[in-house]
């Protein structure tokens, strides 16, 4: 897993044309496998099965397989080693050729090639009846991580005792698929990070970089209690086949000498940390004497000196993964001088994380230029989803990148949106595992279904709620269905579609609160659930006022009174808490329709985004508000 060179699949493992019986649907298999082929037989799990494993079979994979079997109704699981003949009618083999010597014979009985020639982390998962008359489930990884991923796929494949014969051959597009933890205020709890590491392993994301934005120890040595917490994170990550990386801050210019970083690395190594990243994108970096030179070339030289010194200390430890750095994001005329000097002086074994958000050709050209300058493949740091105004909620799909761009990199590391990142991270995991077959909308739908546990009512409500919060530069238009209904109403005056769309938005938060069994998601999105409920209620009132006004000619006593809720809940548009300057952004439908319609029909002052009563400025006046463009922050 720690290898940075991605071995190419052999000819036998190339996707090519789907074989006969290939099932392209496989809606629950996520991230999307390379190849899923159905077999004609159907097998049924009995109440008792025998599980065969080798002495080095991955413990995490075994635990998952046993959990899946118990959940499917198996009551008794017998255990046997790979050197003991098993004559039972239903046998489950766990472990590839490195872990379980008996697996090859089991696959041969099914007429299936093993995972010996696959790329790292690849696997074969087979369910069927063999030529020997026995029924088999075989999980064979190219390495222990591949076996673990086969078990994660089995978790999604098995939903009851009846199983269709299936052969899955799968391996990753990118050898490194990472997530940077930059959780902002308030920082995530230790228990949440442990849960996130389990989630990353379940979704075949193999690297985690600990870099919380408000970590008080990022520029100082960790005290013993913090080291103990990090030790637990490291061990938990290892159990779930996730590489734990620690992001070091060089400190503000002049604050920390190279020796201080070396001492911090030694302390972190003592609790199991092996992967380190120096984040020069946070601060410019200090000169050896504690002084600072803002000249780009001199800054690059100082950063190379610091990184090389730390690298020299790391190489004394056998099996130490390469040191990584994130260069300063220079813009303007000094960029070439900075890149040239850093590339010249940086140790060639140091891995460079290169920040490149979005999918525009300019970013691909930037990556190609940087790769040429450094004379090495780069680890792409995709921070496109991380930004945004404090009031933004990003629940759209991960946009993905071209497979060609992915092939030019060592791997991909993403910085997820700060709130409820798992919707976007699910898409990232799907893309990084199999980018040649990535579809943002299909992946987004699968992520929503997973979050709701397949509850149809909750899934539909989440689709509506997430649809009006598709922000952060993702594909598709924010609030597309609602915006289309608004446009239709303005064009034809037909109110029924808009009324239906607004009601769906208004009802979605209550459905999610009542049916969604994910307290973290509900906590993260709580202010936006409240705000969405409030402005959609305002929209319904505005629609009724507008249609009534149109019917009555807009004069006399035909004007309806506004909903009392609009008067009683003005601060529902504002994020609660200690930061009143951070409004909840409700998107273009609010700005384009709700506030405008309320102003036109209601004598009551309209709540603005600061929580005070104010009129929306008329067109042409200074300070006029306008609809947000797609993806605009």
N, C-alpha and C positions, 0 to 999 in steps of 0.2 A: 504494500500500500504506500510505503514511503518513497517508492521509486518515482522519480520525476520524468523518466523517459517512458513514453507510452508505446509498448510493443504493438505492432500492427497485427490484426487478426490474420490467421492463415487463410489460404484459399478455401479450406474446408469450412471455415467459420464466417465467411463473408455473407452478408444478408442475401444478395442476389434476388431472384424471383421467389415469392412465397411458394413453398411446396404445396402439393395437393393436401387438402385438409387444413390448410392454414386458416386460423381464425383471427381475422383482423379486428374483431370487436373487442373481446377481452376487456370489458369496461372496468373491472375491479383490479386489473393488473397495472400497478402504478408504483414507480416509473414504468413507462411503456417498454416491454421487452423487445429484443431484436426479432425473435422468431417464436411464434406460438403455433404448434401443429397439433391438431386433434387426431386421436386414434379412434378406431371404430368401437372399441369395447368400453363398457361402463363397469366400474368396480365399486364394491360397497365395503366400507370399513367395518370389520367385525368388532365385537365387544373386547376382544383381546388381540394384540399384535405383538410382534417381536421387533425390537429396535436394535440394529447392529451398528456398532461404532468402533473406531480404532482407538488406540491409546492416545493419539494426538488429535482426535476429532475436536473441532472447535466447541467449547463448552457453551457459548452463547447460542450457536445453531442448535445444539441438542436441547437446550431449554425451550427454545421457540417451538421445535418440532413436537416435543412432549405437550406443550401448552395447546398447540393446534389440534393434536390428536384427542386430548381430553375434551376440548370444546366441541369436537365433532361427534362425541359420544363413546369414544373408546374408554373402557373402564380399567383395563389391565394392560400395562405395557411391560413386557418382558425385555430384559437386556442381555445382549450377547456381544462378545468381541469378534473382531474380524478374522480370527483364526479358528473359531469354533463352527463347525457345520450346522446350518439351521435348516430344518425340514418343515417349518410351519408354513401354512397356506398363505399367510399375509406377512410380508417382511418389509420393514422400512430401513433402508441403508442411508447413513449420514456420513459424509466425508468424501473428499476427492482422493485422487491417487496418492497424495502426500499424507493423507490422514487415515484412510481405510482401504486396506489391500483387497477387500472383498467386493468393493464397489464395481470394479471393471467387469467382473463376471456377471453381476446383476444387470448392468447395462447391456452386456452382450446377450443375455437371455431375452431382453426386450428388443434386440436388434438396433441398438442406439450407440453412436460413437460417444466416447467420454470427453472430458474437458481438458485432457492433457495438452492439447495444442492451442488452447485458448489464451487470450491476453489475460494479464493479471486481473483478478477480481471477477473473471467470467465464471459461468457455472452452467450445468445441465440439470434440469429438474424433469423427472419422468414419472408418470403414473400409468400403470397398465398391467395387462396380463401377459406373462412371458411364455416362451416356447416350452418352458418346463412345467407349465400348468399352474404356477403360483402367481399371486398378485403382488405387485411391487410398487413401492414409492422409493425413488432413488434421488438423493441430493448430492451432486458431485461438483465440487468447486475446483477451479484451476489452482486455488490456494485456499487457506482457511477463511479468508475474507469472502471469497466466492461462495464457499459453502454456507457462510452466514447469510449472504444475500439470497441464496437459494431458499433458505428457511424463511426469510422475509417474504419471498414470493409465494411460498407454500401457504403462508398465513393468509394471503389474499385469494389464493386459489380455492381453498377448502372452506365450504359453507354448508356443512352437514355431512352425513355418512356416505352419500352417493357421489362418486367422482367420475367424470368423463376421462377416458384415457387421453393423456396430454404429454407432449414433449416440448419443453421450453429450452432454447439455447440463447444465452444472453451474456453480454459483456459491455463495459462502459465505453462511451465515446471519448471521455476525458479521464486521464489517470488521476487528476486531482480536482476535487469538487468541494469547494470550501465556503464557509459562512463566517463572517466577522461579527462578533458580538459587540456592538457599540451601543447597547441599550442605554437610553438617555434617562433623564430624571423622570420619575424615581428609578434607580437602578433595579434590574431584575433581582429577585431573591435567589438564594442558593438553590432552593428546591426547584425553582422554575428552570434554572440552568441544567440541573440534573435531568429534568423531564425533557428539555430541549435536546440534550445529547442522545437520549433514547430515541427521540423522534427523528433526529438526523440519521442514526443508524438504520432505522426502519425505512427511511426513504433513500438509502444508499448514498448519502452525502458523507464523504470520508475525511473531512478536515474542518476543524473548528478553531477560530482564532479569538482568544480572550482579549478584548480591548474595550471594555466599557468606558463610555465617554466621561463619566464622573467617578471613576475609580480613584480614591484618594491616595493609592499607593503606586500609581503609574510612574511617578517621578521619585519614588523613595523605595527603600528596601521593605519587603513585606514583613509584618510582624508574625510571630509563630501561629496565632489563631488564623490569620489569612492564609498562611502557607498550608495549614491543615485543610482548609476548605479547598484550596487549589489541588492538593494531593487527592482529595476525594473526586474532584472533577476529572483529574487525569486518569484515575483508575476506572471511573465510570465510562469515560470516553473510550478507553482501551477495550473494555468489555463489549462495547457496541461498535468496535472497529472504526472509531473516529480518531484521527490524529489530533491531539491537543497542542495548539500553538499559542505561545504567549507573546503579545505585542509589547515590545519595550519602547518607552519614550526616551529619546536622548535628552529630554529636558529643554527648558528655555535656554537660549544661548548663555553659556557661562555657568549654568547651574550644576552640571554633572560632568565629571571627568570619565575617561574610558575605564579607569579602574573601578569606579562605582558600578558601572554597568556589568563589568566582569564579576564583581562580588554578588550582584543581584542574580546573574545567571547561575552562579554556583549554588546559591540558596534555592533557586527554583529547580535546578537539576537534582538537588537532594530529595525533592518530593516527586520526582518522576517526569518533569517537563523535559522534553528533548528538542522541540521545534521552537525557534525564536525568530521574531520579526522585529527589525528596527524601523520604526515609523518616522521617517524624515518628512513625511507630508504634514505632520503635526507642528513641528518646529524646524527652523532652518538648520540647527546643528552648531555645536561649539567648536572653536579652534582648540588645538592642544593646550595653549596657554590660557584658555578661558576667555579669549577675546573673540570678537565676531567680525567677519568681513562679509559684506553684502555682495561683493563681486561674485557673479554666478560660478565662474571657474574656481575661485578660491573656496567657495562654499562646497562645491562638488569634491574638491580635494580633501577638505576637512571631513566630509561625510565618508569618503572612501577610507581615510585613515582610521576613523572610528570603527567602521564595519570590518576592515581587515584585521584590526587588533582583536576584535571580539571573535572573528572567525579563527584566528590563530590559536586562541584559547580553547575553542570548541573542538578542533581537530584532534586534540590529545585524547578525546574520549571515543572509544571504538563504537561504531554504529551510529554516530551522531549525524542526524539529517543535515542537509545544507542550511546554512544561515540564509535568511531572507531579508530584503530591505524593500521599503516603499519610498521611492525618490520624491523629492520636493516637486510639486506640480508647478513648474515654471511656465509662465506665459510671456510672449513677447520676444524681443530680439535676443535676450540672454539665454533662451532655451537651448540653442544649439551649442553654445559654449559650455553650459552646464552639463548637457548630455555627453559631449565629447570628452570632457575631463573626467567625469564620473566613470564612463566606460573604459577609459585608458587606465585608470588607477584602481578600479575595483577588482578584487580577487575573482578570477573566472569561475570559481566554484560557488559563488554567492548567487542565489536566485533573486531575480528582480520581479517584484509585483508592480505591474504597470497599470495605472488607473486609466480606464477608458470606458466611460458610460455611454449608453445608447447604441444605436445600430447604424448611424450615418456613415457614408463612405469616408468622410473626413476622419472619423475615429479609426477605421480600418487602416487608412493610410498612415495615421499617427502611430499605430501599433507596428506596422511594417517598418517605418522609419526608426522607431525605438529599437526593434529587434536587430536591425542592421547595425545600429550604433553600438549596441552592447555585444554583438557577435554571439548571441545566445537566444534561445526561445524564452519567452517571458510568461510569467503567470499573470493572467489578466485580472485586474481588480475592478469589478463592475459595481460602481456605486450609484448607478442611475436611479435606483429605487429608494436611496437613503434620504435624499433631500426633501425639501418641502417646507411650507409654512407650518408653524406650530399647530394650526387648526386643521391641517390636512389629514385625512384618513385614506390610505391607499389600499384598496381591496381588488385591484385589477389583476389580470394575468401577467405572468412574467413574459416580457416581449421576445426574449430569445435573440440569437444572433445567427448569422449565416454559418452553416457547417464549415465553410472554407475558413472563416475567421477563427473558428474554434480549433481547426486543425493546425493553425499557425502558432498556437499557444501551448504551453505546458499544461495548462488547466485553467479553470475559471473559479474566481472567488467573488462572492457577492456580499454587499452590505445591504441587509434587508430593511424595509421600512420600519420605523420605530414602533408602530402599534399593530398588533395582530399580524405579525409578519408571515405566519404559516401559509396563508392563501397564496402569496407571491412565492414563498420558498418552495411550496409544492411544485409550482411550475418550474422554478429553477432546477430542482432535483430531477424533474422529468427531462428537461432540456439537456442538462449536463450529462445525464446517463445515456441518452439516445437522441442526440441533436438532429440526426438526419431524418427523423420521423416525428419531429416536434410540431405540434399544432397548439398555439396559445389558447384558443377557445376550448378545444377539447380538453386540454390539461386543466384549464380553469374550472370547467364543469366537474371534472373528476375531483378536484380539490374541494369544491363546495360540497359535493356528495360525501366525501370522506369526513369533512368537518361536522356534518349533521348526522353521520352514521346511517345514511340512507333514508332517513325520515323524509317522506315526500313533501309534506307540508312545510317542514323546516327548511328543506332544500330550496323550495320555491320562494319562501320568504327571504332566505339568504341571497338568492340570485337577484331578487328585486333590490334588497338593501345594498348589496355589493355593487349592483349596476349603477346606482347613483353616487357611488364612491370609487369609481374607476379612475383614479388619479395617479400621478407619478410617471407620466410618459408611457403608459401601457397602450396596447392596441385597443381599438374600438373607442367609441365616443362615450363620454361620461353621461349617464342617464339617457341612453339612446332611445329607449322605448317611451319614456316620459317626454323627452324633448320632441319626439315625432308626434306624440299626441297633442302637445302644445302647438306645434306647427299646423297640424290638421285643423285644430280648433280655430286658429287665427285665419286659416284659409277659407274654411267652409262654415264656421260657426257651429259645427256639430260637436256637442258637449259630451256625449256618452263615452267615447273612447278616452277622453281626458279624465272624466270622472272615474272611470274604471281604473285607469293607471294611477291616479292620485290615491284612490282607496287602497290599492295594492301596496303602495309605498307607506301609507299611513298604518296599515295593519301589520306590516312586516315586523317592526320592532317588538310588538306584543307577542307575536308568534315565536320569535326567536327567544325572548325572555322565558316563555312558557315551555318550549320544546327543546331548545338547544342545551345539550349536556356538556357544555364547555365553559366553566366559570372564568377561565382566563380570557377567552374571546369576549365574553359579556362584560368583563371588567375593563378590558382594553377599549372596547367600543362604546361603553356606556354613555358618554356625553353625546356621541353621534347618533346613538339610538334615540335619545331624548330629543335631540335637535331635529332629526329626520321626522319623527312623529309630530313635532310641533309645526314645522314649516309645511308638511303635507296637509295637516289640518287647516293651516292658514290658506293653503292652495285650494282646498275644497270649499272653504268659506268664500274665497275670492271668486271661484268659479260660479258658485251659486249667485253671488252678488252680481257678477257680470252678466250671467244669463237672465237674471230677473230684471236687471236694468235694461237689457236689450229688449225684453218682452214688454216692459212698461214704457219704453221710450226714454228712460233715464231721467224722468222728471217726477215731481210731486211726491206723493206718499208711496210710490212704487219702490223707492230705495229700501232695501232690507237692512236690518241692523247687523253689525258684524258679530261673529261668534264671541261670547264672553271669554273663551279660552285665549283669544288673541290679546285680550287686555290683561288677563290674570297671569300669563306665562311669558312675559317679554324676555326674560333671561334664559329661556330654553334655547335660544340661539347662541348662547355663550358657554364656553367650556367651564364647568364648575371647578372650584379649587382656588389655589393661591396665586394663579397667574391670569388675572382678568384681561391681560393684554393679548391672550391667545384665543381668538374666536374659533368656533367650530365652523369650518367652511362648508357651506351647503351646496355649492356648485352653481352651474349656469341656470338651472331651472328656477331656483329661488330668485336669483338676481334678474332673470329675464322675464319671468311670469308672475311669481307670487307677490314680490314687493311692488311691482308695477301695478298689478291688478288691485292690490289692497289700497294703494294710494289713490287710484282712480275711483274706487267704490266706497271706501271707508272714511268716515269723519274722525276716526280714532288715529292718533299718531302711530306710525309704523315703527316697530323696534328695529334699531340698527345693530351693527355688529359689536358695538361697544356696550350694549345693554341699556342704553339710554333711549328715551323717546325722541325720535327725529324723523323728519320727512326725507324720503329719498329725493335727491336733487333732480330737478327737471332736466330734460335733454338740453344740452347747450350751455348749461351752467358750469362754473368751475367746480371741480371735485365730483363730477358726474361719475356714477358707478357704471360698470359695463359688464356684460357676460364674460366669463372666463373662457379663453380659448382652450381647445383640447390639450390636456397635459400641462396647462399653465399653472404655475405655483403662485 
